[in-house]
Each structure stands twice: as C-alpha cells, then as structure tokens.
Amino acid sequence: EMKQRLEKFGILDSKINTFHSFAKEILEDNFLESGLGKSTKIFKKTSQLVWCIKNTDKFNFNPDYLDIGNNQVRIFTAILEAISSFKEEMITPDELSKYININLQKFSKDDQENIEVKKQLKFFHRLKEFNKVYREYEKYREDKNLIDFDDMVTKAIKLLEKDPVILQNYLDKFRYVLIDEFQDNNYSQLKLVKILGKGGNVTVVGDDDQCIMRFQGAYFGIFKDFQTTYPNYK
C-alpha cells in the first residue's frame, strides 16, 4: 500500500519493506558472512509446536514447577510466545540462565520460609524449566539450519554490528530511513533502526495511543528511547 501511494507521486526508487523481509534480504545478500541463504528454511509456528510436543520427554520438566499434563498445546503455545519475546529483546538462553541463577542464589534457607520469597523462588524455578525448552529450541534450529521470524532481525543486527564494511554499504545505500507505525515496533526492530540511522536522517511516524501490538512485544518506551537517541529531533 505504501509503495502504491509513493508511485502515485512518481517516487519509484524508494525501497519499501517490512522489518522481517528487509532483514532477510540482508542475510541472504551476505550469505557468506551470515551463513544464511536461499536454502535456509523458515521454522514456522505450527512446526515449532509439533517439535515441542514431540520432545516433551526430552525436556525432563520438574513436575513441581511445570506440569504439562493434558495441556500440551496450551502450555507449549505460551512457551513459544515467551521464546519469541526473549528473542525480540535479544536475550539468549545463556543470558537467561545467568539471570535465573543469580536470583536463585540471593535467598538463604531461612528466607525460603517467607511467603513472598516462596513466590519469587517458584517464579525463577518455572523460568528455569522454560529455559530448558528455549535452549533445546535454539540448538535444534541451528542444527537444522532453520530460521524463525525473530531470528531474521536479530541475526541481521549481529551481522551489521560485526562487519563494518557491510554496514557501511547499507549506510551509503540508505541515507534516509522512515518507519511507519512506529509504536508497534519491538526492541530489536528499534535497534536495527539505530544501526541504519547512524547519520541521524531518521523519520518515524506513530502514535503511542494507537499501539495494538503491545501484547506481541511492542517496546513500551520506544518514543522516549527515540528522543534520547536523537536529542535534536524535530
């Protein structure tokens, strides 16, 4: 729709993409560096769910903290949504594991009799069970050369951060960046904007009151973050 509107004004040389399709192009155009090419398959939501159910026993859940029972579909759907959220925030299983362990070690045996402490301990133990799935999910995806929608953006970010030559090519090519529906972007998408908008020629269009994607991980403080990143914005 945006492309058609621009064409009416005679603007034919702009590149218009969703974040995911643009990031996928970056990875495919630089497949030697990214390791991801046309042969890389997308790990779709339905396939993710089937994989979780097939590997239930392999996760070796502690039933005191996560009892799957007859609720496999509901629980694994929630777990997959959580995995997506962590990946959007660019938090790896290793980073999550460190966070869990630090918090579990905070409490002494005496503290554990406190009701509030018990609630916190239960939360972190459940997070530990969740991380079993997250870790195996990432291992399986890498082994099978699969990519999910969240990977497209985060892997593009890592590639641009790692390779200054590739980054400079994109900075030269895209001197002006415009993002529509800015309020619906998540943390990793904003990070990609910051990388491509190093020259400061960034325009964002959005309204925080119209955010409809918050339940899918839209970054709550995105406008404030933008104002801090570009203090001389107009």
Contacts in CASP RR format, 6 or more apart in sequence:
PFRMAT RR
TARGET T0000
AUTHOR 0000-0000-0000
METHOD contacts of the structure
MODEL  1
EMKQRLEKFGILDSKINTFHSFAKEILEDNFLESGLGKSTKIFKKTSQLV
WCIKNTDKFNFNPDYLDIGNNQVRIFTAILEAISSFKEEMITPDELSKYI
NINLQKFSKDDQENIEVKKQLKFFHRLKEFNKVYREYEKYREDKNLIDFD
DMVTKAIKLLEKDPVILQNYLDKFRYVLIDEFQDNNYSQLKLVKILGKGG
NVTVVGDDDQCIMRFQGAYFGIFKDFQTTYPNYK
2 16 0 8 1.000
2 180 0 8 1.000
3 14 0 8 1.000
3 16 0 8 1.000
6 12 0 8 1.000
6 14 0 8 1.000
6 16 0 8 1.000
15 22 0 8 1.000
15 174 0 8 1.000
17 25 0 8 1.000
19 152 0 8 1.000
19 153 0 8 1.000
19 185 0 8 1.000
19 189 0 8 1.000
19 192 0 8 1.000
20 149 0 8 1.000
20 152 0 8 1.000
20 153 0 8 1.000
22 156 0 8 1.000
23 152 0 8 1.000
23 153 0 8 1.000
23 155 0 8 1.000
23 156 0 8 1.000
23 192 0 8 1.000
24 152 0 8 1.000
24 156 0 8 1.000
26 34 0 8 1.000
26 156 0 8 1.000
26 159 0 8 1.000
26 160 0 8 1.000
26 170 0 8 1.000
27 34 0 8 1.000
27 35 0 8 1.000
27 36 0 8 1.000
27 37 0 8 1.000
27 40 0 8 1.000
27 147 0 8 1.000
27 152 0 8 1.000
27 155 0 8 1.000
27 156 0 8 1.000
27 159 0 8 1.000
28 34 0 8 1.000
28 36 0 8 1.000
28 37 0 8 1.000
28 38 0 8 1.000
30 159 0 8 1.000
30 163 0 8 1.000
30 166 0 8 1.000
31 37 0 8 1.000
31 38 0 8 1.000
33 159 0 8 1.000
33 162 0 8 1.000
33 163 0 8 1.000
33 166 0 8 1.000
34 155 0 8 1.000
34 156 0 8 1.000
34 159 0 8 1.000
36 145 0 8 1.000
36 147 0 8 1.000
36 155 0 8 1.000
39 145 0 8 1.000
40 145 0 8 1.000
40 146 0 8 1.000
40 147 0 8 1.000
41 144 0 8 1.000
41 145 0 8 1.000
41 146 0 8 1.000
41 147 0 8 1.000
42 146 0 8 1.000
42 147 0 8 1.000
42 148 0 8 1.000
42 149 0 8 1.000
43 141 0 8 1.000
43 144 0 8 1.000
43 146 0 8 1.000
43 147 0 8 1.000
43 148 0 8 1.000
45 80 0 8 1.000
48 80 0 8 1.000
48 137 0 8 1.000
48 148 0 8 1.000
49 73 0 8 1.000
49 76 0 8 1.000
49 77 0 8 1.000
49 80 0 8 1.000
51 137 0 8 1.000
51 140 0 8 1.000
52 72 0 8 1.000
52 76 0 8 1.000
52 79 0 8 1.000
52 80 0 8 1.000
52 133 0 8 1.000
52 137 0 8 1.000
53 72 0 8 1.000
53 73 0 8 1.000
53 76 0 8 1.000
55 136 0 8 1.000
56 68 0 8 1.000
56 72 0 8 1.000
58 136 0 8 1.000
59 129 0 8 1.000
59 132 0 8 1.000
59 133 0 8 1.000
59 136 0 8 1.000
60 132 0 8 1.000
61 67 0 8 1.000
61 68 0 8 1.000
61 129 0 8 1.000
61 132 0 8 1.000
62 125 0 8 1.000
62 129 0 8 1.000
64 125 0 8 1.000
65 122 0 8 1.000
65 125 0 8 1.000
65 126 0 8 1.000
65 128 0 8 1.000
65 129 0 8 1.000
66 75 0 8 1.000
66 126 0 8 1.000
66 129 0 8 1.000
66 130 0 8 1.000
68 75 0 8 1.000
76 133 0 8 1.000
79 130 0 8 1.000
79 133 0 8 1.000
79 134 0 8 1.000
82 130 0 8 1.000
82 134 0 8 1.000
83 133 0 8 1.000
83 134 0 8 1.000
83 137 0 8 1.000
84 148 0 8 1.000
84 149 0 8 1.000
84 150 0 8 1.000
85 217 0 8 1.000
86 96 0 8 1.000
86 134 0 8 1.000
87 148 0 8 1.000
87 150 0 8 1.000
87 151 0 8 1.000
87 154 0 8 1.000
87 188 0 8 1.000
88 150 0 8 1.000
88 153 0 8 1.000
88 154 0 8 1.000
88 186 0 8 1.000
88 187 0 8 1.000
88 188 0 8 1.000
88 189 0 8 1.000
88 217 0 8 1.000
89 186 0 8 1.000
89 187 0 8 1.000
89 188 0 8 1.000
90 154 0 8 1.000
90 157 0 8 1.000
90 187 0 8 1.000
90 188 0 8 1.000
90 191 0 8 1.000
92 138 0 8 1.000
93 131 0 8 1.000
93 134 0 8 1.000
93 135 0 8 1.000
93 138 0 8 1.000
96 127 0 8 1.000
96 131 0 8 1.000
96 134 0 8 1.000
97 128 0 8 1.000
97 131 0 8 1.000
97 135 0 8 1.000
100 124 0 8 1.000
100 127 0 8 1.000
100 128 0 8 1.000
100 131 0 8 1.000
103 120 0 8 1.000
103 124 0 8 1.000
104 121 0 8 1.000
104 124 0 8 1.000
104 125 0 8 1.000
104 128 0 8 1.000
107 117 0 8 1.000
107 120 0 8 1.000
107 121 0 8 1.000
111 117 0 8 1.000
112 118 0 8 1.000
112 121 0 8 1.000
140 146 0 8 1.000
141 147 0 8 1.000
141 148 0 8 1.000
141 151 0 8 1.000
147 155 0 8 1.000
150 188 0 8 1.000
153 188 0 8 1.000
153 189 0 8 1.000
153 192 0 8 1.000
154 188 0 8 1.000
156 192 0 8 1.000
157 188 0 8 1.000
157 191 0 8 1.000
157 192 0 8 1.000
157 195 0 8 1.000
159 166 0 8 1.000
160 166 0 8 1.000
160 167 0 8 1.000
160 170 0 8 1.000
160 192 0 8 1.000
160 195 0 8 1.000
160 196 0 8 1.000
161 167 0 8 1.000
161 195 0 8 1.000
167 195 0 8 1.000
170 196 0 8 1.000
171 196 0 8 1.000
171 197 0 8 1.000
171 198 0 8 1.000
171 199 0 8 1.000
174 196 0 8 1.000
175 201 0 8 1.000
176 201 0 8 1.000
176 203 0 8 1.000
177 193 0 8 1.000
177 196 0 8 1.000
177 197 0 8 1.000
177 201 0 8 1.000
177 202 0 8 1.000
177 203 0 8 1.000
178 202 0 8 1.000
178 203 0 8 1.000
178 204 0 8 1.000
178 205 0 8 1.000
179 185 0 8 1.000
179 193 0 8 1.000
179 202 0 8 1.000
179 203 0 8 1.000
179 204 0 8 1.000
179 205 0 8 1.000
180 205 0 8 1.000
180 206 0 8 1.000
181 205 0 8 1.000
181 206 0 8 1.000
182 204 0 8 1.000
182 205 0 8 1.000
182 206 0 8 1.000
182 222 0 8 1.000
182 223 0 8 1.000
182 226 0 8 1.000
183 206 0 8 1.000
183 207 0 8 1.000
183 208 0 8 1.000
183 210 0 8 1.000
183 211 0 8 1.000
183 213 0 8 1.000
183 218 0 8 1.000
183 222 0 8 1.000
183 223 0 8 1.000
184 211 0 8 1.000
184 212 0 8 1.000
184 213 0 8 1.000
184 218 0 8 1.000
185 193 0 8 1.000
185 218 0 8 1.000
185 219 0 8 1.000
185 222 0 8 1.000
186 213 0 8 1.000
186 216 0 8 1.000
186 217 0 8 1.000
186 218 0 8 1.000
186 219 0 8 1.000
187 219 0 8 1.000
189 219 0 8 1.000
190 219 0 8 1.000
190 222 0 8 1.000
190 225 0 8 1.000
190 226 0 8 1.000
193 202 0 8 1.000
193 204 0 8 1.000
194 229 0 8 1.000
200 230 0 8 1.000
202 230 0 8 1.000
204 226 0 8 1.000
208 222 0 8 1.000
208 223 0 8 1.000
211 218 0 8 1.000
214 220 0 8 1.000
219 225 0 8 1.000
226 233 0 8 1.000
227 233 0 8 1.000
END
